[in-house]
């Protein structure tokens, strides 16, 4: 049926969910010629309603919004749009929401800008000068409770030196006929 209708699998499923395509009426497993002809005749209408682009996941949605707006949009921003009621899920892949491309393209850039700014402000304020101790490393700070090797430098974490489990094992020596030798 998909081959004859010219619809993709996700468009067929979305059309069925929207009530645009009737249920199988031949033995409860197949569609009659009448329904098939109706779907073929209304193909453009179905595509206009369900869309031409398949719904996308959070990371691709963020990249699409970032490209359109010029903002540093991330997946949590897309989820914040949904939490604010500005974006609805178009479906699910396993436990992950999918987003309608047309709805993403319709998001107001001003509202998106406010959400991105709020996330960035939260990140900037999540580590304050009161949470950190200045060390002797030229403006570097370390956080209480963090390992002594974790140092915050210019906004990024630097690990110095390597943790014990990352170091090479010591060279072992084994006895030989002439005495102890290194491996």
C-alpha angles and dihedrals in degrees: 000000000000091000092053096043097050091227125128121236095259091047090052091050092046091048091051092048090050092050094245094120120050127230122270106278104185110083088328090281108073140040122243122239089253093059091042091053090047091053091047091049092049097041094116092047091050092049091048089055102040097032138240097255122067117241113267136213128255099270094049090044090054091048091050092050091045092052093049097043104031090231128127093253119178134184094266088059091057089050090048089054089055092046089053090052093247095115132034128205115255094200144314137266107200101310096334123100121237122214129216111242093216091053090049091051090051095055111120109246091216092058091044090050091054092051093048091047091050092053092047092048090050091052092047091050097044093086114043130186088252091060093055137064121216112237129198092263101103103269096340120136133198125205122234111254093023122115113272089244094060109094127172111222122176093334099313135091119247121190116210123197115013117261115256094255091058095054122098115262115255119265111262126215124218130196119254134177092271094045136268119349134176122248 
